[in-house]
Amino acid sequence: MKTRRAASPAPTALPSAPLRRRLEKAARTAVKASYSPYSKFPVGAAILCGSGKIFTGCNVENASYGLCNCAERTAIFSAAATGERVVTAVAVYTPTVTPSSPCGACRQVINEFGPDAIVISVCDGADRIETTLSALLPDAFGPKNLL
Protein backbone atom coordinates (compact mmCIF):
# COMPACT_ATOMS: atom_id res chain seq x y z
CA MET A 1 0.00 0.00 0.00
CA LYS A 2 1.28 3.41 -0.92
CA THR A 3 0.19 6.33 1.26
CA ARG A 4 0.85 9.68 -0.29
CA ARG A 5 1.01 12.55 2.16
CA ALA A 6 1.16 16.04 0.74
CA ALA A 7 3.27 18.60 2.54
CA SER A 8 1.26 20.84 4.79
CA PRO A 9 2.20 24.37 5.79
CA ALA A 10 0.83 23.85 9.31
CA PRO A 11 0.89 20.59 11.24
CA THR A 12 -2.59 19.19 11.77
CA ALA A 13 -3.20 16.05 13.80
CA LEU A 14 -4.72 13.12 11.97
CA PRO A 15 -7.79 11.62 13.61
CA SER A 16 -7.02 8.42 15.49
CA ALA A 17 -6.73 5.22 13.45
CA PRO A 18 -10.11 3.88 14.68
CA LEU A 19 -11.79 7.19 13.84
CA ARG A 20 -10.19 7.24 10.36
CA ARG A 21 -11.50 3.71 9.80
CA ARG A 22 -15.02 4.83 10.84
CA LEU A 23 -14.87 7.77 8.44
CA GLU A 24 -13.60 5.62 5.59
CA LYS A 25 -16.27 2.97 6.24
CA ALA A 26 -18.97 5.64 6.31
CA ALA A 27 -17.74 7.03 2.97
CA ARG A 28 -17.73 3.52 1.46
CA THR A 29 -21.30 3.01 2.65
CA ALA A 30 -22.43 6.42 1.37
CA VAL A 31 -21.31 5.65 -2.19
CA LYS A 32 -24.12 3.07 -2.43
CA ALA A 33 -26.66 5.91 -2.61
CA SER A 34 -24.80 7.75 -5.40
CA TYR A 35 -26.96 8.93 -8.28
CA SER A 36 -24.42 9.07 -11.11
CA PRO A 37 -26.13 7.86 -14.30
CA TYR A 38 -24.23 10.28 -16.55
CA SER A 39 -20.62 10.13 -15.37
CA LYS A 40 -20.81 6.56 -14.04
CA PHE A 41 -18.38 7.84 -11.36
CA PRO A 42 -19.94 7.21 -7.94
CA VAL A 43 -18.41 8.99 -4.96
CA GLY A 44 -19.07 8.68 -1.24
CA ALA A 45 -17.90 11.05 1.46
CA ALA A 46 -17.95 11.29 5.23
CA ILE A 47 -17.09 14.32 7.30
CA LEU A 48 -16.15 14.57 10.94
CA CYS A 49 -17.53 17.68 12.62
CA GLY A 50 -16.16 19.54 15.60
CA SER A 51 -18.99 18.05 17.68
CA GLY A 52 -17.68 14.56 16.92
CA LYS A 53 -20.66 13.72 14.69
CA ILE A 54 -20.11 12.10 11.31
CA PHE A 55 -22.21 13.09 8.30
CA THR A 56 -22.20 11.32 4.95
CA GLY A 57 -22.97 12.28 1.40
CA CYS A 58 -22.86 10.96 -2.14
CA ASN A 59 -22.71 12.62 -5.51
CA VAL A 60 -26.07 13.48 -7.07
CA GLU A 61 -26.03 14.20 -10.79
CA ASN A 62 -28.55 16.05 -12.91
CA ALA A 63 -29.24 16.11 -16.65
CA SER A 64 -28.37 19.80 -16.43
CA TYR A 65 -24.74 19.06 -15.54
CA GLY A 66 -24.07 22.35 -13.77
CA LEU A 67 -26.64 21.38 -11.14
CA CYS A 68 -24.78 18.24 -10.03
CA ASN A 69 -23.61 18.06 -6.42
CA CYS A 70 -20.48 16.29 -5.23
CA ALA A 71 -20.41 13.87 -2.31
CA GLU A 72 -18.25 16.11 -0.14
CA ARG A 73 -20.58 19.09 -0.53
CA THR A 74 -23.64 16.92 0.06
CA ALA A 75 -22.15 15.78 3.39
CA ILE A 76 -21.12 19.30 4.41
CA PHE A 77 -24.48 20.84 3.47
CA SER A 78 -26.28 18.09 5.43
CA ALA A 79 -24.15 18.88 8.47
CA ALA A 80 -24.64 22.64 8.10
CA ALA A 81 -28.40 22.13 7.85
CA THR A 82 -28.33 20.65 11.37
CA GLY A 83 -26.31 23.54 12.77
CA GLU A 84 -22.79 22.11 12.48
CA ARG A 85 -20.21 24.74 11.62
CA VAL A 86 -16.82 23.02 12.03
CA VAL A 87 -15.37 20.26 9.84
CA THR A 88 -12.20 18.61 11.15
CA ALA A 89 -11.78 15.74 8.66
CA VAL A 90 -13.12 14.58 5.31
CA ALA A 91 -12.95 11.07 3.87
CA VAL A 92 -13.64 10.51 0.17
CA TYR A 93 -14.17 7.07 -1.37
CA THR A 94 -14.23 6.18 -5.06
CA PRO A 95 -14.59 2.60 -6.35
CA THR A 96 -11.49 3.00 -8.49
CA VAL A 97 -7.93 1.64 -8.44
CA THR A 98 -6.46 5.02 -7.48
CA PRO A 99 -7.79 7.55 -4.95
CA SER A 100 -9.39 10.82 -6.06
CA SER A 101 -9.00 14.14 -4.26
CA PRO A 102 -11.90 16.57 -3.86
CA CYS A 103 -12.57 18.87 -6.81
CA GLY A 104 -11.89 22.60 -6.60
CA ALA A 105 -15.48 23.51 -5.66
CA CYS A 106 -15.45 20.97 -2.85
CA ARG A 107 -12.10 22.23 -1.61
CA GLN A 108 -13.57 25.73 -1.40
CA VAL A 109 -16.65 24.51 0.53
CA ILE A 110 -14.48 22.46 2.89
CA ASN A 111 -12.47 25.64 3.50
CA GLU A 112 -15.61 27.47 4.63
CA PHE A 113 -16.12 25.05 7.54
CA GLY A 114 -12.74 23.37 7.94
CA PRO A 115 -9.73 25.37 6.78
CA ASP A 116 -7.53 23.10 8.91
CA ALA A 117 -9.32 19.88 7.95
CA ILE A 118 -7.56 16.61 7.23
CA VAL A 119 -8.55 15.12 3.86
CA ILE A 120 -8.32 11.37 3.32
CA SER A 121 -9.00 9.80 -0.08
CA VAL A 122 -9.41 6.04 -0.39
CA CYS A 123 -10.31 3.66 -3.19
CA ASP A 124 -10.49 -0.05 -4.01
CA GLY A 125 -6.75 -0.15 -4.62
CA ALA A 126 -4.03 -0.10 -1.98
CA ASP A 127 -3.13 3.58 -2.48
CA ARG A 128 -4.54 6.37 -0.36
CA ILE A 129 -4.01 10.10 0.06
CA GLU A 130 -3.79 11.72 3.49
CA THR A 131 -3.25 15.45 3.42
CA THR A 132 -4.61 18.74 4.70
CA LEU A 133 -6.98 21.13 3.03
CA SER A 134 -4.33 23.84 3.21
CA ALA A 135 -2.03 21.64 1.10
CA LEU A 136 -4.83 21.07 -1.45
CA LEU A 137 -5.96 24.71 -1.47
CA PRO A 138 -3.06 26.98 -0.51
CA ASP A 139 -3.77 30.65 0.12
CA ALA A 140 -7.50 29.93 0.06
CA PHE A 141 -10.09 32.66 -0.05
CA GLY A 142 -12.51 32.32 2.84
CA PRO A 143 -14.44 34.01 5.62
CA LYS A 144 -11.30 35.64 7.01
CA ASN A 145 -10.95 37.60 3.75
CA LEU A 146 -14.34 39.23 4.25
CA LEU A 147 -13.70 40.64 7.70
C-alpha positions in Angstrom: 0.0 0.0 0.0 1.3 3.4 -0.9 0.2 6.3 1.3 0.8 9.7 -0.3 1.0 12.5 2.2 1.2 16.0 0.7 3.3 18.6 2.5 1.3 20.8 4.8 2.2 24.4 5.8 0.8 23.9 9.3 0.9 20.6 11.2 -2.6 19.2 11.8 -3.2 16.0 13.8 -4.7 13.1 12.0 -7.8 11.6 13.6 -7.0 8.4 15.5 -6.7 5.2 13.4 -10.1 3.9 14.7 -11.8 7.2 13.8 -10.2 7.2 10.4 -11.5 3.7 9.8 -15.0 4.8 10.8 -14.9 7.8 8.4 -13.6 5.6 5.6 -16.3 3.0 6.2 -19.0 5.6 6.3 -17.7 7.0 3.0 -17.7 3.5 1.5 -21.3 3.0 2.7 -22.4 6.4 1.4 -21.3 5.7 -2.2 -24.1 3.1 -2.4 -26.7 5.9 -2.6 -24.8 7.7 -5.4 -27.0 8.9 -8.3 -24.4 9.1 -11.1 -26.1 7.9 -14.3 -24.2 10.3 -16.5 -20.6 10.1 -15.4 -20.8 6.6 -14.0 -18.4 7.8 -11.4 -19.9 7.2 -7.9 -18.4 9.0 -5.0 -19.1 8.7 -1.2 -17.9 11.0 1.5 -18.0 11.3 5.2 -17.1 14.3 7.3 -16.1 14.6 10.9 -17.5 17.7 12.6 -16.2 19.5 15.6 -19.0 18.1 17.7 -17.7 14.6 16.9 -20.7 13.7 14.7 -20.1 12.1 11.3 -22.2 13.1 8.3 -22.2 11.3 4.9 -23.0 12.3 1.4 -22.9 11.0 -2.1 -22.7 12.6 -5.5 -26.1 13.5 -7.1 -26.0 14.2 -10.8 -28.5 16.1 -12.9 -29.2 16.1 -16.6 -28.4 19.8 -16.4 -24.7 19.1 -15.5 -24.1 22.3 -13.8 -26.6 21.4 -11.1 -24.8 18.2 -10.0 -23.6 18.1 -6.4 -20.5 16.3 -5.2 -20.4 13.9 -2.3 -18.3 16.1 -0.1 -20.6 19.1 -0.5 -23.6 16.9 0.1 -22.2 15.8 3.4 -21.1 19.3 4.4 -24.5 20.8 3.5 -26.3 18.1 5.4 -24.1 18.9 8.5 -24.6 22.6 8.1 -28.4 22.1 7.9 -28.3 20.7 11.4 -26.3 23.5 12.8 -22.8 22.1 12.5 -20.2 24.7 11.6 -16.8 23.0 12.0 -15.4 20.3 9.8 -12.2 18.6 11.1 -11.8 15.7 8.7 -13.1 14.6 5.3 -12.9 11.1 3.9 -13.6 10.5 0.2 -14.2 7.1 -1.4 -14.2 6.2 -5.1 -14.6 2.6 -6.3 -11.5 3.0 -8.5 -7.9 1.6 -8.4 -6.5 5.0 -7.5 -7.8 7.6 -4.9 -9.4 10.8 -6.1 -9.0 14.1 -4.3 -11.9 16.6 -3.9 -12.6 18.9 -6.8 -11.9 22.6 -6.6 -15.5 23.5 -5.7 -15.5 21.0 -2.8 -12.1 22.2 -1.6 -13.6 25.7 -1.4 -16.6 24.5 0.5 -14.5 22.5 2.9 -12.5 25.6 3.5 -15.6 27.5 4.6 -16.1 25.1 7.5 -12.7 23.4 7.9 -9.7 25.4 6.8 -7.5 23.1 8.9 -9.3 19.9 7.9 -7.6 16.6 7.2 -8.6 15.1 3.9 -8.3 11.4 3.3 -9.0 9.8 -0.1 -9.4 6.0 -0.4 -10.3 3.7 -3.2 -10.5 0.0 -4.0 -6.7 -0.2 -4.6 -4.0 -0.1 -2.0 -3.1 3.6 -2.5 -4.5 6.4 -0.4 -4.0 10.1 0.1 -3.8 11.7 3.5 -3.3 15.5 3.4 -4.6 18.7 4.7 -7.0 21.1 3.0 -4.3 23.8 3.2 -2.0 21.6 1.1 -4.8 21.1 -1.4 -6.0 24.7 -1.5 -3.1 27.0 -0.5 -3.8 30.7 0.1 -7.5 29.9 0.1 -10.1 32.7 0.0 -12.5 32.3 2.8 -14.4 34.0 5.6 -11.3 35.6 7.0 -10.9 37.6 3.8 -14.3 39.2 4.2 -13.7 40.6 7.7 
